[in-house]
């Protein structure tokens, strides 16, 4: 059974940085695409970034150039490095793989 656990969410100031982690309990982590989504209060969940099994990355326009998604196949862990954070980045961030979701981690950007 696939399980995902996110961590790293916190309160950050505008312009600051955070790194989220997603540990995935799955047999063949390296074979799967891993995605990060976020959901702000009152808004629909939106795709933030995806990293494919071969390492190709895809970003939403709202985070392109500021966020970087990566993966460590040896550790079955995905990462989302978030730089130059903005108040609009405030949301619960989720990772997903193989149609399974983590519980989410809260990111709040405020001065």
C-alpha positions in Angstrom: 0.0 0.0 0.0 1.3 3.4 -1.0 1.7 5.9 1.8 3.0 9.5 1.5 4.0 11.8 4.4 4.8 15.5 3.8 6.8 17.7 6.1 8.5 21.1 6.0 5.5 23.4 6.0 6.0 26.5 8.2 5.4 30.2 8.5 7.7 32.2 6.2 8.1 35.8 5.3 7.5 37.1 1.8 10.7 36.6 -0.1 11.7 33.7 2.1 12.3 30.1 1.3 11.0 26.7 2.5 11.7 23.1 1.4 9.0 20.5 1.6 9.7 16.8 1.7 7.5 13.9 0.8 8.5 10.4 1.9 6.8 7.7 -0.1 6.3 4.1 1.1 6.2 2.3 -2.2 8.1 -0.6 -3.7 9.1 1.1 -7.0 9.4 4.8 -6.2 11.8 5.4 -9.0 9.2 4.3 -11.6 6.5 6.8 -10.7 5.8 10.4 -11.3 5.5 12.5 -8.2 3.4 15.7 -8.1 2.9 18.5 -5.7 -0.5 20.2 -5.3 -1.7 23.0 -3.1 -5.1 24.2 -1.9 -5.7 27.6 -0.4 -8.8 28.4 1.7 -11.9 28.7 -0.5 -10.0 27.7 -3.6 -9.7 24.5 -5.7 -6.7 22.3 -5.4 -4.2 23.2 -8.0 -1.2 21.4 -9.5 2.1 23.1 -8.6 4.8 20.8 -10.0 5.5 17.3 -11.3 8.7 15.3 -11.6 8.6 12.3 -13.9 10.4 9.1 -13.4 13.1 10.2 -15.8 13.6 13.5 -14.0 11.7 15.8 -16.3 10.0 18.6 -14.4 6.8 20.5 -15.1 5.6 23.6 -13.3 2.6 25.8 -13.1 3.1 29.3 -14.4 2.5 30.7 -11.0 5.6 29.1 -9.5 7.9 28.7 -12.5 11.3 30.2 -11.8 10.7 30.2 -8.0 10.0 26.6 -7.1 12.1 23.5 -7.9 10.9 19.9 -7.6 13.4 17.1 -7.2 13.5 13.5 -6.1 15.9 11.2 -4.3 15.1 7.7 -5.5 17.5 6.1 -3.0 15.5 7.7 -0.2 12.0 7.4 -1.9 11.6 11.0 -1.2 10.4 14.0 -3.2 11.2 17.6 -2.5 9.7 21.0 -3.3 12.2 23.9 -2.9 10.2 27.1 -2.7 12.0 30.4 -3.1 10.9 34.0 -3.2 7.7 33.1 -1.5 4.6 35.3 -1.8 1.5 35.6 0.3 -0.4 33.9 -2.6 1.6 30.8 -2.0 -0.2 30.3 1.3 -1.9 26.9 1.2 -1.9 23.3 2.3 0.6 21.5 0.1 0.1 17.9 -0.9 2.2 15.3 -2.6 0.8 12.5 -4.7 2.0 9.4 -6.4 0.1 6.4 -7.9 -3.2 8.1 -7.1 -2.4 8.2 -3.4 -2.1 11.4 -1.4 -0.4 12.6 1.7 -2.1 14.4 4.5 -0.7 17.8 3.5 1.5 20.3 5.2 0.6 24.0 5.8 2.6 26.8 4.3 1.9 30.3 5.4 3.6 33.3 3.9 3.1 36.4 5.9 5.0 39.3 7.4 
